[in-house]
Amino acid sequence: MEGVARERGGFWRRVTAFAVDIAIATLLLQVLAFALYPATGGRVQFPGGFMLLYCDQLKAVPEGFDVPADFVPTTIVDCRQGLFQLTSARALNLVRVTQNGAFTTRKQITYLRDAEGKPVAEPILGLFWLPLFFVLRLLSDRRGGTPGRRLLGLRLADAASGLHPPPSSAVLRRYLMQALPLAPYVAGPLLLSLLGVRITPLGEAWWMAMILPTVCGGIGALIALHHVIYRKDAFYDSFAQTGVLRIDGASAAVPLVAVRPLPPPPLPGVAPGQVEPALFDGADQAERAVADALGVAQASAAAPPPSIVLPPPLPRRANYFVRHWRGELSLPVSYWVNGTVLGAGLGVVIVVVSHLLNERGSEYPALWLVSMIAIWVSIVLLRIWVTVGVWRAATHYRALGKSFWGGAAKLATALGVAYLAYSCLFVAAPQIAGVYEIVSGDARLGPHQFRVLLNGQMLEFSGGITFGVAKELEGFLNAMSDLKLVRLNSIGGRMNEAQKMADLIKARGLATFVKDSCVSACTVVFLGGKERGLFTGGGKLGFHQASFRGMTAADRRSSIEREIARLQSFGISRGFAERAMKMPPSGMWYPDNEELVREKVVTRLYTPRAPVNNPASGNQPAASAAPPAPAAASNAAIAVPPVSATPPDTASGNRVFPTPSPPSQTESGTYQTGRAFIPAEVMKRLTAKPAEKATTTEEPKN
């Protein structure tokens, strides 16, 4: 082997450099999208990058979108991606969530939209992301290295000589071979476009078409990753005779070991060709003289020289993580890079993941629980790794006589461990317990119940709002075509479920009514009604701050702002919303009826009529009043319009609020389950099985 073996770039250096180059290519494409989106009316866009999302929820799918007939979305969201009023992409997300027992299935179809809201059929700018990334790296490596490699002290060089940059032909061969496994990502969409096959971008068929490119790219990435981890040249570097080498401060490749030893310096007055003979002649004469004096036979000149035993090879250098754990890294690197920079990076990841879990966690509670446990376990393991490495590095640092900074690092590390212990006890454990409570059924909130009343014109919900209640409500709403009113009597519960229930009620234009009590999250369901009625004979609405186990002060501030925005989305003033959110979770604020009507929380108040019953005169109650219920039912008559077969008087703005008087007993022809009292006609719709019409006795109409 000739020349000098040079040190290849390590795994973490190369991965970090790769990430920097990806970020730069993405930002360039993002800036290009900011210019092309308005110039083309939204037909050219880039749905990716690091921009923010601004989403609005829609009531129905806009016209012009070809939605499969069997796909009925539960959530319709129009999202814009951009920054500072600049838009780079716009998409319509249709989400369908179905629940089968404890399992929840979520399907999503995404349609790209132009500036006017119409579907986008042209290829998106994101198709050019991979080609742009490869072109930028190719041009950079031909001119001295990519920005990521320059930042991390790496260069693409000739594998034999170590010179960088390598010949342009070698760089071109390298990237052509590297792009070969990823070619289907670009060739597939272009081929489908030439064949006239239209696939909705980011739809189910689009993802199916990406399976083959993903498999090819994944295999190539795994092979390359294996070589990078073991500091070997990947298949594309072996093909192009190139390598990613580390460089020193003088931009020279760092050597590993000198293979060919240097020649000895020449002796004075001796020609180079005479060095070895002169030395060996003198040595032979001295050896013969000593051998003759001792009577020892001398080895013949033809005998082979004794074998030279080479020293054992140096132990392989440990990877970065092991060196930190052993305290072999310097104290500044261990404390500031591993302890501070990695900690900040993990904090950003935790914030992003926590936001996603808060947004989608209620749909997948089991996954939410597993993810939360995994996050906290990762935090603990990282803190242990950082603490041990910094502590050992500080010990070595103090051994050199620099006791102050070594002691300061140990003190800061000990405080970090104490804070982690506090977070685990008072944040992590309560949060995990809270999510587990959701997964196990929210027994603390108690059972809930649906009751179908007034021949399917009224649906009553009572009890706690637990996970899955919104799906049950959707089933009742789909089966009850004559439903007009939803009556609520609830202590509240999960806010996301309450929002889903409110969206379902609002989408169908139903009215809501409170006869007894509706507090906490139940008020969100109540506000979903197109018209909202309150019974003054005992009905009350209660507001307070949302709460969850393990909430920090920052979490509470974020929750308060989120709930204020939620109340404002129902048309309530910010002043009222702020007053509602001033009440801590342990208390409850009950606004008076005048304020509720003034703030448009309640649109109508209903007062009980005084019973008219004079046996002496033989007077009977008014025909429009509800018939008196048994004492066990404890229902007072309510002054509401009578329920008739004719439509309500919409011209005058009146709406029909049926008298919410529950039946005093389970009537014949009515099915009773653990959570609902369902008339026979509605049961047929829910089960969707043909059956003979049963004779039912419904609650009397007023």
C-alpha positions in Angstrom: 0.0 0.0 0.0 1.4 3.3 -1.0 0.8 6.8 0.3 -1.0 7.8 3.6 -4.4 6.5 4.8 -6.6 9.5 5.6 -9.3 9.9 8.2 -12.9 9.6 6.8 -15.6 11.9 8.1 -17.5 10.4 11.1 -21.2 9.6 11.2 -22.4 12.6 13.2 -20.3 15.1 11.2 -21.6 13.8 7.9 -25.2 13.7 9.1 -25.1 17.2 10.5 -23.5 18.5 7.3 -26.2 16.7 5.3 -28.9 18.3 7.4 -27.4 21.8 6.9 -27.3 21.3 3.1 -31.0 20.1 3.1 -32.1 23.1 5.1 -30.3 25.5 2.7 -31.9 23.8 -0.3 -35.3 23.9 1.3 -35.1 27.5 2.2 -34.1 28.4 -1.4 -37.1 26.5 -2.7 -39.3 28.2 -0.1 -38.2 31.7 -1.2 -38.8 30.7 -4.8 -42.3 29.5 -3.9 -43.0 32.9 -2.2 -42.4 34.5 -5.6 -44.0 31.9 -7.9 -47.2 31.3 -5.9 -48.7 34.8 -6.4 -47.2 35.1 -9.9 -48.9 32.0 -11.1 -52.1 32.4 -9.1 -51.2 29.5 -6.8 -50.7 26.9 -9.5 -47.0 26.5 -8.6 -46.4 26.0 -4.9 -44.2 24.2 -2.4 -46.1 22.3 0.3 -43.1 21.8 2.6 -40.3 23.5 4.4 -40.2 25.3 7.7 -43.1 27.8 7.4 -46.1 28.2 9.6 -49.6 26.9 9.0 -52.7 29.0 9.2 -55.8 26.9 9.1 -59.6 27.6 8.9 -62.2 25.0 9.5 -64.9 24.7 6.8 -68.5 23.4 7.1 -68.6 21.6 3.7 -66.2 20.6 0.9 -65.9 23.4 -1.7 -67.1 22.8 -5.2 -64.7 21.4 -7.8 -63.1 18.7 -5.6 -63.5 15.1 -6.7 -64.1 13.4 -3.3 -64.7 9.6 -3.3 -68.3 8.8 -2.7 -67.5 6.5 0.2 -65.4 9.1 2.0 -67.4 11.3 4.3 -65.1 13.7 6.1 -65.6 14.5 9.8 -63.2 17.5 9.6 -62.6 19.9 6.7 -59.7 22.3 7.0 -58.3 24.9 4.6 -54.6 25.5 5.4 -52.2 28.1 4.1 -48.5 27.7 4.6 -46.3 30.8 4.7 -44.8 33.5 6.8 -45.4 37.3 7.3 -48.5 37.3 4.9 -46.5 35.4 2.3 -48.0 32.2 1.0 -46.0 29.3 -0.5 -48.7 26.6 -0.5 -52.4 26.1 0.2 -54.1 22.8 0.8 -57.6 21.4 1.6 -57.4 18.6 4.2 -60.3 16.2 4.5 -60.1 14.0 7.6 -62.3 11.1 8.5 -62.1 9.5 11.9 -63.8 6.3 12.6 -63.9 4.3 15.8 -64.4 0.6 16.2 -64.4 -0.1 19.9 -61.1 1.0 21.4 -59.5 1.4 18.0 -59.6 4.7 16.1 -58.8 4.9 12.4 -57.9 8.2 10.8 -57.8 8.7 7.0 -56.9 12.0 5.3 -57.0 13.2 1.7 -55.1 16.4 0.8 -55.9 18.6 -2.2 -53.7 21.4 -3.3 -55.5 24.7 -4.0 -54.6 27.7 -6.0 -55.1 31.3 -4.8 -58.8 31.2 -5.8 -59.4 28.0 -3.9 -59.6 25.7 -7.0 -57.9 22.4 -7.3 -54.3 22.4 -8.6 -53.6 19.8 -11.3 -50.1 21.0 -12.4 -46.9 19.4 -10.9 -46.0 21.1 -7.7 -42.7 22.8 -7.0 -41.8 20.1 -4.5 -41.0 17.7 -7.3 -37.9 19.7 -8.0 -36.7 19.5 -4.4 -34.5 16.5 -4.9 -33.0 17.6 -8.2 -32.3 21.0 -6.7 -30.6 19.5 -3.7 -28.3 17.3 -5.8 -27.4 20.1 -8.2 -26.5 22.4 -5.3 -24.2 19.8 -3.7 -22.6 18.9 -7.0 -21.8 22.5 -7.8 -20.5 23.1 -4.3 -18.3 20.1 -4.2 -16.7 21.1 -7.5 -15.8 24.5 -6.0 -14.5 23.5 -2.6 -17.2 21.9 -0.6 -20.9 22.4 0.4 -21.8 24.8 3.2 -22.5 21.9 5.6 -19.2 20.2 5.0 -17.3 23.5 5.3 -19.0 24.1 8.6 -18.2 20.7 9.9 -14.6 20.4 8.7 -15.2 17.9 5.9 -14.4 17.9 2.2 -15.1 15.7 -0.8 -11.6 14.6 -2.0 -9.8 12.2 -4.3 -9.6 8.9 -2.4 -6.0 8.1 -3.5 -4.3 11.5 -3.2 -6.5 13.2 -0.7 -6.6 16.3 -2.9 -9.8 18.4 -2.9 -11.8 19.2 -4.8 -11.6 16.0 -6.9 -11.8 16.1 -10.7 -15.1 17.3 -12.0 -15.7 14.0 -13.8 -15.3 12.1 -10.5 -17.8 14.4 -8.7 -20.3 14.0 -11.6 -20.0 10.2 -11.5 -20.4 10.2 -7.7 -23.7 12.1 -7.7 -25.1 10.2 -10.7 -24.5 7.0 -8.8 -25.9 8.5 -5.6 -29.1 9.7 -7.3 -29.7 6.3 -9.0 -31.8 4.8 -6.1 -33.8 8.0 -5.9 -34.5 8.4 -9.6 -38.1 6.9 -9.3 -39.1 9.8 -7.1 -38.8 12.1 -10.1 -39.3 9.6 -13.0 -42.6 8.2 -11.6 -44.6 11.5 -11.5 -43.2 12.6 -14.9 -44.1 9.2 -16.4 -47.6 9.4 -15.1 -47.9 12.9 -16.4 -46.8 11.8 -19.9 -49.3 8.9 -19.9 -52.1 11.3 -18.9 -52.7 9.6 -15.5 -54.0 12.2 -13.0 -53.3 11.5 -9.3 -54.4 13.8 -6.6 -51.2 15.2 -5.0 -50.8 13.9 -1.4 -53.8 11.7 -1.8 -54.1 7.9 -1.2 -53.2 7.0 -4.8 -50.3 9.4 -4.7 -48.9 7.7 -1.6 -49.4 4.3 -3.2 -47.4 5.4 -6.2 -44.6 6.5 -3.9 -44.1 3.0 -2.4 -41.6 1.8 -5.1 -39.5 4.9 -4.9 -39.5 4.7 -1.2 -38.3 1.1 -1.2 -35.5 1.9 -3.7 -34.4 5.0 -1.8 -34.6 3.2 1.5 -32.4 0.3 0.4 -29.8 2.7 -1.0 -29.9 4.8 2.1 -29.4 1.8 4.4 -26.4 0.6 2.4 -24.8 4.0 2.4 -25.6 4.5 6.1 -23.8 1.2 7.0 -20.6 2.4 5.2 -20.8 5.9 6.8 -21.1 4.5 10.3 -18.0 2.3 9.9 -16.1 5.2 8.1 -15.9 3.4 4.8 -16.5 4.7 1.3 -20.1 4.1 0.2 -20.9 2.4 -3.1 -21.1 5.8 -5.0 -17.7 6.9 -3.5 -16.1 3.6 -4.5 -17.4 3.9 -8.0 -16.1 7.5 -8.4 -12.9 7.0 -6.4 -13.8 9.8 -4.0 -14.1 10.0 -0.3 -15.4 12.4 2.4 -12.3 13.3 4.4 -11.7 15.3 7.5 -9.5 18.4 7.1 -7.4 20.3 9.6 -7.0 24.1 10.1 -4.8 24.3 7.0 -7.4 22.6 4.8 -5.3 19.5 4.5 -6.6 16.0 4.9 -6.0 14.5 8.4 -3.7 11.4 8.1 -4.4 8.2 10.0 -1.1 6.4 9.8 2.1 6.6 7.7 2.4 3.4 5.8 5.8 3.9 4.1 8.6 4.7 6.6 10.9 7.6 5.9 14.6 6.8 4.8 17.4 7.4 7.4 19.5 10.5 7.0 22.8 10.0 5.1 26.0 9.7 7.1 28.7 12.4 6.6 31.4 11.5 4.1 29.6 8.3 2.9 27.8 8.0 -0.4 24.2 6.9 -0.2 25.0 3.6 -2.0 27.8 2.8 0.4 25.9 3.2 3.7 24.6 -0.4 4.0 27.8 -2.2 3.0 30.0 -0.1 5.3 27.7 -0.7 8.2 27.4 -4.4 7.5 31.2 -4.9 7.0 32.0 -3.4 10.3 29.3 -5.3 12.1 30.4 -8.6 10.6 34.0 -8.2 11.7 33.0 -7.4 15.2 30.6 -10.3 15.4 33.2 -12.8 14.1 35.8 -11.6 16.7 33.4 -12.0 19.6 32.2 -15.4 18.3 35.8 -16.7 18.0 36.8 -15.5 21.5 33.7 -17.2 23.1 33.9 -20.3 20.9 30.4 -19.8 19.6 29.5 -20.7 16.0 28.3 -17.8 14.0 25.2 -18.0 11.9 25.9 -18.2 8.2 25.2 -15.3 5.9 22.7 -17.4 4.0 20.5 -17.8 7.0 17.3 -15.7 6.9 17.2 -12.7 9.2 15.1 -13.0 12.3 11.4 -12.1 11.9 10.4 -8.7 13.2 7.5 -8.7 15.6 5.4 -5.7 15.1 3.6 -4.0 18.0 -0.1 -4.6 18.4 -2.3 -2.2 16.5 -3.7 0.8 18.5 -7.1 0.3 19.9 -9.9 1.6 17.7 -11.0 5.1 18.6 -14.4 5.0 20.4 -17.3 6.9 18.9 -18.4 10.3 20.1 -21.0 9.1 22.6 -18.7 6.7 24.3 -15.9 9.3 24.5 -18.3 11.7 26.2 -19.5 9.0 28.6 -15.9 8.3 29.6 -15.1 11.9 30.1 -12.5 11.9 27.3 -13.9 15.1 25.7 -12.9 18.5 26.8 -15.1 20.2 29.5 -16.3 23.0 27.1 -17.4 20.4 24.5 -19.0 18.2 27.1 -20.9 21.0 28.9 -21.7 23.5 26.2 -22.1 21.3 23.1 -23.5 18.1 24.6 -25.2 19.6 27.6 -26.5 22.9 26.3 -26.8 22.7 22.5 -28.2 19.1 22.5 -30.5 20.0 25.4 -31.9 23.0 23.5 -32.4 20.9 20.4 -34.2 18.2 22.4 -36.4 21.0 23.9 -37.4 22.2 20.4 -38.3 18.6 19.4 -40.3 18.2 22.6 -42.2 21.4 22.0 -43.1 20.3 18.4 -44.1 16.8 19.4 -46.1 18.1 22.4 -48.0 20.4 20.1 -48.8 17.6 17.7 -49.9 15.4 20.6 -52.2 18.1 22.0 -53.7 18.5 18.5 -54.1 14.9 17.6 -53.7 13.1 20.9 -57.4 12.8 21.7 -57.9 10.8 18.4 -55.3 8.3 19.4 -55.1 8.1 23.2 -53.1 4.9 23.3 -50.5 6.3 20.9 -50.5 9.5 23.0 -49.7 7.6 26.1 -46.9 5.6 24.5 -45.4 8.8 22.9 -45.5 10.7 26.2 -43.7 7.9 28.0 -41.1 7.6 25.3 -40.5 11.4 25.4 -39.8 11.4 29.1 -37.7 8.3 29.0 -35.6 9.9 26.3 -35.2 13.0 28.4 -34.0 11.0 31.4 -31.6 9.0 29.4 -30.1 12.0 27.8 -29.7 13.8 31.1 -27.9 10.8 32.6 -25.6 10.6 29.6 -24.8 14.3 29.8 -24.4 14.3 33.6 -22.0 11.4 33.7 -19.9 12.8 30.8 -19.7 16.4 32.2 -19.0 15.1 35.7 -16.0 13.0 34.5 -14.7 15.7 32.2 -14.9 18.2 35.1 -13.0 15.8 37.3 -10.2 15.6 34.7 -10.3 19.4 34.3 -9.8 19.9 38.0 -6.9 17.5 38.0 -5.1 19.9 35.7 -5.4 22.6 38.4 -8.4 24.4 37.0 -10.7 23.8 40.0 -13.1 26.8 39.6 -14.7 25.9 36.3 -14.6 22.2 37.0 -16.5 22.8 40.3 -18.9 25.3 38.6 -19.7 22.7 35.9 -20.4 20.1 38.6 -22.6 22.4 40.5 -24.6 23.3 37.4 -25.0 19.6 36.5 -26.2 18.8 40.0 -28.8 21.5 39.7 -29.9 20.1 36.4 -30.4 16.7 37.9 -32.4 18.2 40.7 -34.7 20.0 38.3 -35.2 16.9 36.2 -36.2 15.0 39.4 -38.7 17.7 40.2 -40.1 17.6 36.6 -40.5 13.9 36.7 -42.4 14.0 40.0 -44.6 17.0 39.4 -44.9 17.2 35.6 -44.2 13.8 34.0 -45.9 11.5 36.4 -49.1 13.6 36.6 -49.2 14.0 32.8 -48.8 10.3 32.2 -51.4 9.5 34.8 -53.8 12.0 33.1 -53.4 10.4 29.7 -53.7 6.9 31.2 -57.0 8.1 32.8 -58.2 9.0 29.3 -57.2 5.6 27.9 -58.8 3.7 30.7 -62.2 5.4 30.2 -62.2 8.6 32.4 -63.9 6.9 35.4 -63.4 10.1 37.3 -65.9 11.9 35.1 -68.5 9.2 35.5 -70.8 7.5 33.0 -72.7 9.4 30.3 -76.1 8.7 28.7 -78.0 9.6 25.6 -81.8 9.6 25.6 -84.0 10.0 22.5 -87.2 12.0 23.3 -90.3 13.4 21.6 -90.4 10.8 18.9 -86.8 11.6 17.8 -87.1 15.4 17.8 -85.0 15.8 21.0 -81.7 14.1 22.0 -80.6 14.5 25.6 -77.0 14.1 26.7 -76.1 13.8 30.4 -72.9 12.8 32.3 -69.2 13.3 31.6 -67.7 14.1 28.2 -65.2 11.3 27.8 -63.2 10.1 24.9 -65.5 8.7 22.1 -68.6 10.6 23.1 -68.5 12.7 19.9 -68.5 9.6 17.8 -71.6 8.3 19.7 -73.3 11.6 19.1 -72.5 11.4 15.4 -74.2 8.0 15.2 -77.4 9.4 16.8 -77.4 12.5 14.6 -77.0 10.4 11.4 -80.0 8.2 12.5 -82.4 10.9 13.6 -83.6 12.8 10.6 -86.2 14.7 12.6 -83.9 15.9 15.4 -84.3 19.6 16.2 -82.9 20.0 19.8 -80.1 18.7 21.9 -80.6 19.0 25.6 -77.5 19.1 27.8 -77.0 18.2 31.5 -73.2 17.7 32.0 -70.4 18.4 34.4 -68.0 18.8 31.5 -65.0 16.7 30.6 -62.5 16.6 27.7 -62.3 19.8 25.8 -61.4 18.3 22.4 -64.4 16.0 22.6 -66.6 18.9 23.5 -65.3 20.8 20.5 -66.1 17.9 18.2 -69.6 17.6 19.6 -70.1 21.4 19.1 -68.9 21.1 15.4 -71.4 18.3 14.8 -74.3 20.2 16.3 -73.3 23.4 14.4 -72.9 21.6 11.1 -76.5 20.3 11.3 -78.0 23.6 12.4 -79.5 22.2 15.6 -80.6 24.1 18.7 -79.2 23.4 22.2 -81.0 23.7 25.5 -80.1 23.6 29.2 -82.7 22.8 31.8 -80.5 21.8 34.7 -76.7 22.4 34.6 -74.1 22.7 31.9 -70.6 23.6 33.2 -67.0 23.5 32.1 -66.5 21.8 28.7 -70.2 21.3 28.3 -70.5 25.1 27.6 -68.5 24.5 24.4 -71.1 22.0 23.3 -73.9 24.4 24.2 -72.3 27.2 22.2 -72.4 25.0 19.1 -76.2 25.4 18.8 -77.6 27.7 16.2 -80.1 28.8 18.8 -79.3 28.4 22.5 -82.0 28.2 25.1 -81.8 28.3 28.9 -84.5 27.4 31.5 -84.7 30.1 34.1 -86.3 27.7 36.6 -82.9 26.1 37.4 -80.8 26.1 34.3 -77.3 27.4 34.7 -74.1 27.8 32.7 -70.7 27.6 34.4 -67.2 28.7 33.1 -63.7 28.2 34.4 -60.1 27.5 33.2 -59.3 24.3 31.5 -57.0 22.0 33.5 -54.9 18.9 32.9 -52.7 17.0 35.2 -49.1 18.2 35.3 -49.7 21.5 33.6 -46.9 24.0 34.0 -47.3 27.8 34.3 -46.5 28.1 30.6 -49.0 25.4 29.7 -51.7 27.2 31.7 -51.0 30.5 30.0 -51.2 28.8 26.6 -54.4 27.0 27.6 -56.0 30.2 28.7 -55.3 32.0 25.4 -56.5 29.0 23.5 -59.8 28.9 25.3 -60.3 32.6 25.0 -59.8 32.2 21.2 -62.2 29.2 21.3 -65.0 31.3 23.0 -64.4 34.1 20.6 -64.9 31.8 17.6 -68.5 31.3 18.8 -69.1 35.0 18.6 -68.6 35.9 22.2 -66.7 39.1 23.1 -63.2 38.9 24.4 -64.1 40.7 27.6 -66.6 37.9 28.5 -64.1 35.2 27.5 -61.4 36.8 29.7 -63.7 37.0 32.6 -64.6 33.3 32.1 -60.9 32.3 32.0 -60.1 34.3 35.2 -61.8 31.6 37.3 -59.3 28.9 38.3 -60.1 25.2 37.7 -61.1 24.7 41.3 -63.9 27.4 41.0 -66.8 28.1 38.7 -68.2 31.4 37.4 -72.0 31.4 36.8 -72.9 34.6 34.8 -76.4 35.9 35.4 -79.1 35.5 32.8 -79.0 39.1 31.7 -75.3 39.0 31.0 -75.7 35.7 29.1 -78.3 37.2 26.8 -76.4 40.5 26.4 -73.2 38.6 25.4 -75.2 36.3 23.0 -74.2 33.2 24.9 -77.9 32.5 25.3 -80.4 33.5 22.6 -83.6 32.7 24.5 -84.7 32.4 28.1 -87.6 30.1 29.0 -89.5 30.6 32.3 -91.8 28.0 34.0 -95.5 28.7 33.9 -97.5 28.8 37.1 -99.7 25.7 37.2 -103.4 26.4 36.7 -105.4 23.9 38.6 -108.7 25.0 40.4 -110.8 21.9 41.1 -113.7 24.1 42.3 -114.1 25.9 39.1 -113.0 22.9 37.0 -110.3 24.8 35.1 -107.7 22.8 33.3 -104.1 23.7 32.4 -103.5 25.6 29.3 -103.3 23.5 26.1 -99.8 24.8 25.3 -98.3 23.9 28.6 -96.6 20.6 29.2 -98.7 18.0 31.0 -97.5 17.6 34.6 -95.0 14.8 35.1 -94.8 12.6 38.1 -93.0 13.8 41.2 -90.1 11.5 40.6 -89.4 13.2 37.3 -89.2 16.7 39.0 -90.1 18.5 35.7 -91.7 21.9 35.7 -93.8 23.1 32.7 -91.9 25.3 30.3 -93.4 28.1 28.2 -92.5 26.9 24.7 -94.4 26.7 21.5 -96.3 23.5 20.9 -94.7 20.9 18.7 -96.8 20.4 15.7 -96.6 18.7 12.3 -96.2 22.1 10.6 -92.8 23.6 10.1 -91.7 26.4 12.5 -92.5 30.0 11.6 -89.1 30.9 10.1 -90.4 34.2 8.8 -90.8 35.6 12.2 -87.6 34.2 13.4 -89.2 31.7 15.8 -87.7 28.2 16.3 -89.4 25.2 17.9 -87.9 24.2 21.2 -89.8 21.0 22.2 -90.7 20.7 25.8 -87.7 18.8 27.4 -89.7 16.6 29.7 -88.2 13.1 30.0 -90.6 10.1 30.2 -91.3 9.0 33.7 -90.7 5.3 32.9 -89.4 3.2 30.1 -92.2 3.0 27.6 -93.3 0.0 25.6 -91.6 -0.3 22.2 -88.6 1.6 23.5 -85.2 -0.1 23.7 -83.1 0.7 26.8 -79.3 0.3 26.8 -76.6 1.2 29.3 -76.2 4.7 27.8 -79.3 5.5 25.8 -83.1 5.2 25.8 -83.8 4.8 22.1 -87.3 4.6 20.5 -87.8 1.6 18.2 -87.9 3.7 15.1 -84.5 5.2 15.8 -83.1 1.8 16.8 -84.0 0.5 13.4 -82.0 3.3 11.8 -79.0 2.8 14.1 -78.9 -0.9 13.4 -79.8 -0.6 9.7 -81.5 -4.0 9.8 -85.0 -4.5 8.2 -87.6 -5.1 10.8 -91.3 -4.7 11.3 -92.5 -1.4 12.6 -93.0 -1.7 16.3 -95.8 0.1 18.1 -94.2 2.8 20.3 -95.6 5.0 22.9 -93.8 8.3 22.9 -93.8 11.1 25.4 -96.9 13.4 24.9 -96.3 16.5 22.8 -97.2 19.9 24.1 
